[in-house]
Amino acid sequence: METKHLVILTIILITSGCVNETQSSEDIGEKGLEIEEFSITDDRLRPQQNAVITARFKNYHREIDVDEVEIFNEGSNLEVSKNGCTPSADDLEGAREGVYPEIQCTWNVEAPEEDELEGFRERSEPVKLRVSYSGALENREALQAEFRSITDIEKTSRVSKTFSNNEMEARMTTETPIAKGSGNSMELQLRNIGPGRIEGSYSFEYTPDEVFENCDSEASPRIGSEWSTVCTISSDSEGVRNLYFSTDYKYVKEPNLDITVVNRR
């Protein structure tokens, strides 16, 4: 009787800056840096009991610079020590077509000895993860504006383009067609729609830069409201122009993880 053997071939690919490169139909830049997991092996700890916190991230930014991945505010009844990240935060790569690099970080957690736990039977000790990084938002589809001779314009219509990455949302709005040589206003809006916050200021780029006039290159976000401005778009020649607007920013996410310390007494 012939014996059939099932051969399982496991291929492990290790590339710089990637723990797990996920093939997907999602677009680059449609999300930011996603927290895929923030968990602990045991969320109820008795004296001297150990557990491991895991944080796993997937990057959708084309370019990213991770500044910090740390646990803080762990309370007085827990000792937390970082094991490290794979790959290191400095080596996390930007996303490319169909590939979204991941990074995983772990921390050891230990409850103190029994004689150090006094005055309670059990107590909640939430810990906070802080991940901060520099990201960007840009419109992958252009806002099209047509420039014509003023004598050829009978009426105009309002055109708008909205785009986001689950962290920030931007909108460009203007009227078209536009009289060549005279210009028209372009309204730009930006707001935080994600689970984090902006730290520092925005910086902006406009393409083609010769079309945009008197536009801010940098601005500070307004707490609790949208940032918006109005500048001018102008062209000395006729034709349809593809307009792009992008912003760079520093983003901070700080989710909590609840841990309960249980005193035996």
C-alpha positions in Angstrom: 0.0 0.0 0.0 1.5 3.3 -1.0 2.0 5.8 1.7 1.4 9.4 0.8 3.3 12.1 2.7 2.0 15.6 3.0 4.9 18.0 2.8 4.4 21.4 4.4 6.8 24.0 3.2 6.9 27.1 5.3 8.7 30.1 3.8 9.5 33.0 6.0 10.3 36.2 4.3 12.2 38.8 6.3 12.4 42.2 4.8 13.8 45.3 6.4 11.2 47.2 8.4 8.5 44.5 8.2 7.2 41.9 10.6 4.4 40.8 8.4 3.8 42.3 4.9 0.1 41.9 4.2 -1.1 41.6 0.7 -4.4 43.5 0.2 -6.5 45.4 -2.3 -6.6 48.5 0.0 -5.0 51.7 -1.3 -1.9 53.3 0.0 -2.8 56.2 2.2 -6.4 55.3 2.7 -5.6 54.7 6.4 -2.9 55.9 8.7 -1.0 53.9 11.2 -3.6 51.4 12.5 -3.5 49.8 16.0 -4.4 46.3 15.1 -4.0 44.9 18.7 -3.4 46.3 22.2 -3.9 43.5 24.7 -2.5 41.7 27.8 -2.2 38.0 28.4 -4.0 38.3 31.8 -5.9 41.4 32.9 -6.3 40.3 36.5 -3.0 40.0 38.4 -2.3 38.7 41.8 0.8 39.6 43.9 4.0 38.9 41.9 2.1 37.6 38.9 3.5 38.4 35.5 1.8 39.1 32.2 2.7 40.4 28.7 1.3 43.5 27.0 1.3 43.3 23.2 0.8 46.2 20.8 0.7 45.5 17.0 0.4 48.2 14.3 -0.1 48.2 10.5 1.2 51.1 8.5 -0.7 52.5 5.5 1.3 55.7 5.1 3.5 55.9 2.1 6.1 57.6 4.3 6.2 57.4 8.1 8.6 58.4 10.9 7.7 56.8 14.3 8.9 58.9 17.1 7.7 57.0 20.2 6.0 53.7 21.2 5.8 53.6 24.9 3.6 52.5 27.9 3.2 55.2 30.5 0.9 56.2 33.4 0.9 52.5 34.6 0.0 53.4 38.2 1.7 52.6 41.5 0.8 48.9 41.7 2.4 47.7 38.5 5.9 47.4 37.2 6.2 47.6 33.4 9.3 47.0 31.4 9.7 47.1 27.6 10.9 44.1 25.8 11.3 46.0 22.5 9.7 46.2 19.0 10.1 44.0 16.0 11.2 45.6 13.8 12.4 48.6 15.8 10.3 51.7 15.4 13.1 53.4 13.5 13.0 50.7 10.9 9.3 50.6 10.1 8.9 51.0 6.3 6.4 53.0 4.4 3.5 51.2 2.6 3.8 50.3 -1.1 1.4 48.8 -3.5 -0.4 45.9 -1.8 2.1 45.8 1.1 1.4 47.3 4.5 4.3 46.8 6.9 3.6 45.8 10.5 5.4 46.3 13.8 4.9 44.5 17.1 6.0 45.7 20.6 5.8 43.9 23.9 6.2 44.8 27.6 6.5 42.7 30.7 4.1 43.5 33.5 4.4 42.4 37.1 2.2 43.0 40.2 4.1 43.9 43.4 4.6 41.6 46.4 1.7 40.9 48.7 3.0 43.0 51.6 3.2 46.0 49.2 -0.5 45.8 48.5 -2.4 47.4 51.3 -5.9 49.0 51.8 -7.8 47.2 49.0 -9.0 43.9 47.8 -8.7 44.7 44.2 -7.9 47.9 42.2 -8.0 48.9 38.6 -4.7 50.0 37.2 -5.2 51.3 33.7 -2.1 51.7 31.5 -1.8 54.0 28.5 0.0 53.3 25.3 1.5 56.3 23.5 2.4 56.1 19.9 3.5 59.2 18.0 4.5 59.5 14.4 4.8 61.8 11.4 2.3 61.1 8.7 0.8 62.7 5.6 -2.5 63.2 3.8 -2.8 63.9 0.1 -5.6 63.7 -2.5 -4.9 60.7 -4.8 -7.5 62.0 -7.3 -7.1 65.5 -8.5 -9.6 68.3 -8.2 -10.0 69.5 -11.8 -10.5 73.2 -12.5 -10.8 74.7 -16.0 -9.4 78.1 -17.0 -11.0 79.9 -19.9 -11.1 83.3 -21.5 -13.6 85.4 -19.6 -15.7 86.0 -22.7 -16.2 82.2 -23.0 -17.7 81.8 -19.5 -21.5 81.8 -19.3 -21.9 80.2 -15.9 -19.8 78.5 -13.2 -20.4 75.5 -11.0 -19.1 74.6 -7.6 -16.6 71.7 -7.5 -15.2 69.9 -4.4 -12.9 67.1 -3.5 -12.9 65.4 -0.1 -10.3 62.8 0.9 -9.2 61.2 4.2 -7.0 58.5 5.7 -9.0 57.7 8.9 -6.9 60.2 10.8 -7.3 63.4 8.9 -10.0 64.6 6.4 -9.4 67.4 3.9 -11.6 69.2 1.4 -10.8 71.5 -1.5 -13.6 73.6 -3.0 -13.7 76.2 -5.8 -15.8 77.4 -8.8 -15.1 76.3 -12.4 -14.6 77.5 -15.1 -12.3 80.3 -14.0 -11.3 83.3 -16.0 -7.7 83.0 -17.0 -5.4 85.7 -15.6 -7.9 86.9 -12.9 -8.0 83.9 -10.6 -10.6 82.6 -8.2 -10.7 81.6 -4.5 -9.9 78.1 -3.3 -11.3 77.0 0.1 -9.3 74.5 2.0 -10.5 72.6 5.1 -8.8 70.1 7.3 -10.1 68.3 10.4 -9.1 65.5 12.7 -11.5 62.5 12.3 -9.3 59.8 13.9 -8.9 58.4 17.4 -5.8 60.5 18.1 -4.7 64.2 18.2 -2.4 66.5 16.3 0.8 67.6 18.0 2.5 70.6 16.7 1.5 72.2 13.4 0.5 71.3 9.9 2.7 71.9 6.9 1.2 72.1 3.4 2.2 71.5 -0.2 0.3 72.5 -3.4 0.6 71.2 -6.9 1.1 72.7 -9.4 2.6 75.4 -7.2 2.4 78.1 -9.8 -1.4 77.9 -9.8 -1.8 78.4 -6.0 -1.3 81.9 -4.7 -1.1 83.3 -1.2 -1.6 79.8 0.4 -0.4 79.0 3.9 2.7 76.8 4.0 2.2 76.1 7.7 -0.6 76.4 10.3 -1.5 75.4 13.8 -4.6 73.3 14.4 -7.5 74.7 16.3 -8.6 72.6 19.2 -12.2 71.3 18.8 -12.7 72.8 15.4 -11.7 72.5 11.7 -8.8 74.4 10.3 -9.7 76.3 7.2 -8.4 79.0 4.9 -9.0 80.6 1.6 -6.3 81.3 -1.0 -6.2 82.0 -4.8 -5.8 79.8 -7.8 -4.9 81.4 -11.1 -3.5 80.5 -14.5 -2.4 82.6 -17.5 -3.3 79.9 -20.0 -6.5 78.1 -20.8 -7.2 74.5 -20.1 -8.0 72.0 -17.3 -5.6 71.9 -14.4 -5.3 69.0 -12.0 -5.0 70.4 -8.5 -3.5 68.6 -5.5 -3.2 69.6 -1.8 -1.3 67.7 0.8 -0.4 68.1 4.5 2.2 66.6 6.8 1.5 66.4 10.5 2.5 64.6 13.7 -0.2 62.3 15.1 -0.5 60.9 18.6 -2.7 57.9 19.7 -3.1 57.1 23.4 -5.4 54.1 24.0 -6.0 52.7 27.5 -5.8 49.1 28.7 -7.5 48.1 32.0 -5.6 45.8 34.4 -6.9 44.8 37.8 -4.6 44.0 40.7 -6.1 41.6 43.1 -5.0 41.5 46.8 -5.3 38.0 48.3 -6.1 39.4 51.8 
